[in-house]
Amino acid sequence: MSKLCASFGVTVRQLREAQGWSQEILAEKAQLNRSYVGEVERGKVIPSLITLDKLASALGLKISDLLAQCERHRGQQAVYKLNLASIAC
């Protein structure tokens, strides 16, 4: 599993949970299969541009905003790892 897919999945899950939605609700709003949404959230699949657009629209975002959230999440993970490494030394 790529770190990008994992970060994207965590981002989608966090945004979905912030709305108070189940995977079923997000899937319905995005016109996707619930099990596919679960695979996206677990970082098991690489969503197409069409899927990115569907997820972003369902979450009330532009594709660029969804990807920016993902980038921020990846940056936060890097800082967290650096902090853990400094603690371990």
C-alpha positions as CSV (number, residue, x, y, z in Angstrom):
1,M,0.0,0.0,0.0
2,S,1.4,3.4,-0.9
3,K,1.7,6.1,1.7
4,L,-0.1,8.4,-0.6
5,C,-3.1,6.1,-0.8
6,A,-3.1,5.6,2.9
7,S,-3.0,9.3,3.6
8,F,-5.8,9.9,1.1
9,G,-7.9,7.3,2.7
10,V,-7.3,8.7,6.2
11,T,-8.2,12.1,4.9
12,V,-11.5,10.9,3.4
13,R,-12.4,9.0,6.6
14,Q,-11.7,12.1,8.7
15,L,-13.8,14.3,6.5
16,R,-16.6,11.8,6.4
17,E,-16.6,11.4,10.2
18,A,-16.5,15.2,10.6
19,Q,-19.8,15.3,8.7
20,G,-21.2,12.6,11.0
21,W,-21.7,10.2,8.1
22,S,-21.3,6.5,7.8
23,Q,-19.5,5.0,4.8
24,E,-23.0,4.1,3.4
25,I,-24.0,7.8,3.4
26,L,-20.8,8.9,1.8
27,A,-21.1,6.2,-0.8
28,E,-24.7,7.2,-1.6
29,K,-23.8,10.8,-1.9
30,A,-20.8,10.0,-4.1
31,Q,-22.7,7.4,-6.1
32,L,-20.1,4.8,-5.2
33,N,-20.3,1.3,-3.7
34,R,-20.0,1.3,0.1
35,S,-17.3,-1.4,0.0
36,Y,-15.3,0.6,-2.4
37,V,-15.4,3.6,-0.1
38,G,-14.1,1.3,2.6
39,E,-11.2,0.3,0.4
40,V,-10.4,3.9,-0.4
41,E,-10.4,4.7,3.3
42,R,-8.1,1.8,4.1
43,G,-5.7,2.8,1.2
44,K,-6.3,-0.4,-0.6
45,V,-7.2,1.1,-4.0
46,I,-6.0,4.0,-6.1
47,P,-9.1,6.1,-6.9
48,S,-9.5,7.5,-10.4
49,L,-10.0,11.2,-11.2
50,I,-13.7,10.5,-11.6
51,T,-13.8,9.0,-8.1
52,L,-11.8,11.9,-6.7
53,D,-14.4,14.2,-8.2
54,K,-17.3,12.2,-6.8
55,L,-15.8,12.1,-3.3
56,A,-14.9,15.7,-3.3
57,S,-18.3,16.8,-4.5
58,A,-20.1,14.6,-1.9
59,L,-17.9,16.2,0.8
60,G,-18.6,19.7,-0.5
61,L,-15.1,20.3,-1.7
62,K,-13.2,20.9,-4.9
63,I,-10.8,18.1,-5.9
64,S,-7.9,20.5,-5.2
65,D,-9.2,21.1,-1.7
66,L,-9.5,17.4,-1.0
67,L,-6.0,16.8,-2.3
68,A,-4.7,19.7,-0.2
69,Q,-6.2,18.1,2.9
70,C,-4.4,14.9,2.0
71,E,-1.1,16.8,1.6
72,R,-1.6,18.4,5.0
73,H,-2.2,15.0,6.6
74,R,1.0,13.7,5.0
75,G,2.9,16.7,6.4
76,Q,1.5,16.1,9.9
77,Q,2.5,12.4,9.7
78,A,6.1,13.4,8.8
79,V,6.3,15.8,11.8
80,Y,4.9,13.2,14.1
81,K,7.5,10.7,13.0
82,L,10.3,13.2,13.5
83,N,9.0,13.9,17.0
84,L,8.9,10.2,17.8
85,A,12.4,9.8,16.5
86,S,13.7,12.6,18.7
87,I,12.0,11.1,21.7
88,A,13.6,7.8,21.1
89,C,17.2,9.2,20.9
